[in-house]
Amino acid sequence: MTKTPKETLLEQERFELKPKSGGGLLSYEVWGYQEQGRTVVTRYNLAYVNHAIHRGDNGRVLGFDNAHGYHHRHYMGKVTPVEFESYEATLGRFQQEWLAIVKSAGGK
């Protein structure tokens, strides 16, 4: 019987964006463990919060997480399941989407 390594907080960052960069807040929280020299992500929560764009869902314009037992995307108050390939792919999608939102809202 193999014991699962203890999960630890791998990353927790918050970035306040200047108005000319679209404004709002980016938040990254990632949990997991190291196994045989590689990082295994067990939980994640990625969010772009901007009350000037969306007031519902505590200002969360866009988010990806795997809470409640499934991988899903938050967008302007709507939650939809997403196909999970990897944390890195999800992070890439999140970054592309929030940049497109900021650009369409008039940010640089």
C-alpha positions in Angstrom: 0.0 0.0 0.0 1.5 3.3 -1.2 1.2 6.3 1.1 0.2 9.6 -0.7 2.7 12.4 0.2 1.4 15.2 2.3 -0.2 18.0 0.4 1.4 21.5 0.9 0.8 25.0 -0.4 3.0 25.3 -3.5 2.1 28.8 -4.6 -0.1 31.6 -3.3 0.2 34.9 -5.1 -1.9 38.0 -5.6 -1.2 40.7 -8.1 -3.0 44.1 -8.1 -3.2 45.3 -11.7 -2.8 49.0 -12.5 -5.8 50.6 -14.3 -3.8 50.9 -17.5 -3.2 47.2 -17.4 -6.9 46.5 -17.0 -7.2 46.9 -13.3 -8.4 44.3 -10.9 -6.7 41.5 -9.1 -5.1 38.2 -10.2 -5.0 35.4 -7.6 -3.2 32.1 -7.8 -3.4 29.3 -5.2 -1.9 25.9 -5.9 -1.6 22.9 -3.6 0.2 19.6 -4.2 3.4 17.6 -3.4 6.7 16.5 -4.9 7.1 13.0 -6.1 10.2 11.5 -7.7 11.4 15.0 -8.7 8.2 16.2 -10.2 5.4 18.4 -8.9 1.9 16.9 -8.6 -0.8 19.5 -8.3 -3.8 18.3 -6.3 -5.8 21.6 -5.9 -5.8 24.9 -7.6 -7.7 28.2 -7.7 -7.0 30.8 -10.3 -9.0 34.0 -10.4 -9.2 37.3 -12.1 -11.3 39.7 -10.0 -12.4 43.1 -11.3 -15.6 44.7 -9.8 -15.5 47.3 -12.7 -16.2 44.5 -15.2 -18.4 42.2 -13.1 -20.0 42.8 -9.7 -21.5 39.3 -9.1 -19.6 36.3 -7.7 -17.6 38.7 -5.5 -16.2 40.4 -8.6 -14.7 37.2 -10.1 -14.7 37.8 -13.8 -12.8 34.6 -14.6 -11.6 31.7 -12.6 -10.6 28.0 -12.9 -10.5 25.6 -10.0 -11.1 22.0 -9.0 -13.1 22.5 -5.8 -16.3 20.5 -5.2 -14.7 17.4 -6.8 -14.5 18.5 -10.5 -12.6 20.9 -12.7 -14.6 24.0 -13.7 -14.5 27.5 -15.1 -16.2 30.6 -13.7 -17.0 33.3 -16.1 -19.1 36.3 -15.2 -21.1 34.3 -12.6 -21.6 31.2 -14.7 -19.9 27.9 -13.8 -19.2 25.3 -16.5 -17.2 22.0 -16.2 -14.0 21.9 -18.2 -11.9 19.0 -19.6 -8.7 18.7 -17.6 -5.5 18.0 -19.4 -3.0 19.3 -16.9 -2.5 22.1 -14.4 -0.1 23.8 -16.8 -2.6 23.7 -19.7 -5.3 25.2 -17.4 -2.9 27.9 -16.2 -2.1 28.7 -19.9 -5.8 28.9 -20.8 -6.5 31.1 -17.7 -3.7 33.6 -18.7 -4.8 33.8 -22.3 -8.5 34.4 -21.3 -7.9 37.1 -18.7 -5.6 38.9 -21.1 -8.3 38.8 -23.8 -10.9 40.1 -21.3 -8.6 43.0 -20.3 -7.9 43.8 -23.9 -11.6 43.8 -24.9 -12.4 45.9 -21.8 -10.0 48.6 -23.0 -6.9 47.7 -21.0 -3.5 47.3 -22.5 
